[in-house]
Amino acid sequence: MIRKEINKISEVGKALISVEGNPGVALNHVVELLEADSGQSLSFAKAINITEDSTRFQVFNGTTGLSTRTKIRMHEIPLTAGFSNKMLGRSFDGSGEVADGGPEVIFEKQVSTRLDTLNPTVRNVPKQALWTGIPMIDVFNTLVKSQKIPIFAGPTEPYNRLLSQIAQGAQADVIIFAGIGLKFDEYQYFKEQLSQSGNIDKTIMFTHLAGDSQIKGLMLPDVALSVAREFGDQGKDVLVLLTDMTNWSNILRNVANYQDMIPSLQGYPGSLYSELAKRYEVAADIEGAGSITIIGATTLESLEDPVPDNTGYITEGQFFLDGGKLKLARSLSRLKQGVNGKTRSDHRAIMTAMASLLADAEKAFEASEVGAANDPYSQKLLRYRTDFIENIEEPFGEPIELEAALDKCWSILKRHFEPTETGLSKKLIEEYWDKN
């Protein structure tokens, strides 16, 4: 809700502005800066120092274009965001404003976007799987409700397509998509795929397109996660898909540079770890309520880049997309052991057996590169490796249930090996081998 507009700027620096007295803000309060004549929004600024005589604000994207005539608007955005159950099926921008050309949403309430730390005593131990319909995830690296996990991928990998695939098959009550720096066709693709899958009615899209205000891109995860928290408090299981967290971190770096903050590695602020952690730590299974699960696409050139490096210390594993495939050897869900023993009796065993055979197959492949691995068993392994890559590491296609995914695994083993070559127990062989 808008409070008032003032015009009391007394000094404009490189990244700071000063205002006479206290215009009615508290420390860390965010205000909007407006062009004096047209009222056009120019930027946002945060109160960083308040005395009896003056208040200093840190401008998010530099003071270029500002003057002592610039107006300051006091209001709640971006410290709060509107919330309504009628947001489902709709698209919004980084500040939570309707962005799909549809009718305005009448918000039921305003929710804080500060992402305050959740009391650890109300966090439940993760214990329920969140099925995605993707065999490589559901069978081999099961996603768990309340988990926080990134998708690591090179810039040219189809990571947004993978997020779309997850959204189509995810067994969640609410799906929140938050895209930073998207191309318009990426936004349209995601929306079309969700519409075709029937999941659009339980999805909310927050999008920041390339070329939009950097500040809205910076705000977007906080707005999306605050809305997710509200649904979680209603008892809903919420899946949040963030993309691309490297884009978001780059905006954070740009804003930090405008503010004359001392840079760290590759120009990122020293607070990069805590800023990423603040967002990922929203993931939780909340006592007496629902859950929030976060998957964050993170593009990289190297795992040693600051963004994936810091992300790896915060999150609980990773999905690694390489050559358009979800690579088993480079992916890990650290929470899977808490849930994959409660599914079908063969789940853990088939996961372990196929992973072990794939490791042997990779050794056979390396040997074949130098003209070795010509014996019959090595040839079996090589055929198995090809089959595994094409049918298990391939993440795209019609979502399938866990039972069907496990049956598919048995069929692959049966195509290439004798029962005694799989390492599976006699009991499981008798139960499942001839059924597939």
Secondary structure as GFF3:
##gff-version 3
##sequence-region A 1 436
A	DSSP	beta_strand	4	6	.	.	.	ID=ss1
A	DSSP	beta_strand	9	12	.	.	.	ID=ss2
A	DSSP	beta_strand	16	20	.	.	.	ID=ss3
A	DSSP	beta_strand	30	34	.	.	.	ID=ss4
A	DSSP	beta_strand	41	50	.	.	.	ID=ss5
A	DSSP	beta_strand	54	59	.	.	.	ID=ss6
A	DSSP	beta_strand	71	74	.	.	.	ID=ss7
A	DSSP	beta_strand	80	83	.	.	.	ID=ss8
A	DSSP	three_ten_helix	85	87	.	.	.	ID=ss9
A	DSSP	beta_strand	91	92	.	.	.	ID=ss10
A	DSSP	beta_strand	109	112	.	.	.	ID=ss11
A	DSSP	three_ten_helix	120	122	.	.	.	ID=ss12
A	DSSP	alpha_helix	135	135	.	.	.	ID=ss13
A	DSSP	pi_helix	136	140	.	.	.	ID=ss14
A	DSSP	beta_strand	148	153	.	.	.	ID=ss15
A	DSSP	alpha_helix	159	169	.	.	.	ID=ss16
A	DSSP	beta_strand	174	182	.	.	.	ID=ss17
A	DSSP	alpha_helix	184	197	.	.	.	ID=ss18
A	DSSP	three_ten_helix	200	202	.	.	.	ID=ss19
A	DSSP	beta_strand	203	209	.	.	.	ID=ss20
A	DSSP	alpha_helix	214	233	.	.	.	ID=ss21
A	DSSP	beta_strand	237	243	.	.	.	ID=ss22
A	DSSP	alpha_helix	245	258	.	.	.	ID=ss23
A	DSSP	three_ten_helix	265	267	.	.	.	ID=ss24
A	DSSP	alpha_helix	272	280	.	.	.	ID=ss25
A	DSSP	beta_strand	284	285	.	.	.	ID=ss26
A	DSSP	beta_strand	291	299	.	.	.	ID=ss27
A	DSSP	alpha_helix	306	314	.	.	.	ID=ss28
A	DSSP	beta_strand	317	322	.	.	.	ID=ss29
A	DSSP	beta_strand	325	326	.	.	.	ID=ss30
A	DSSP	three_ten_helix	328	330	.	.	.	ID=ss31
A	DSSP	beta_strand	332	333	.	.	.	ID=ss32
A	DSSP	three_ten_helix	336	338	.	.	.	ID=ss33
A	DSSP	alpha_helix	347	368	.	.	.	ID=ss34
A	DSSP	alpha_helix	376	391	.	.	.	ID=ss35
A	DSSP	alpha_helix	402	416	.	.	.	ID=ss36
A	DSSP	three_ten_helix	419	421	.	.	.	ID=ss37
A	DSSP	alpha_helix	426	432	.	.	.	ID=ss38
A	DSSP	three_ten_helix	433	435	.	.	.	ID=ss39
###
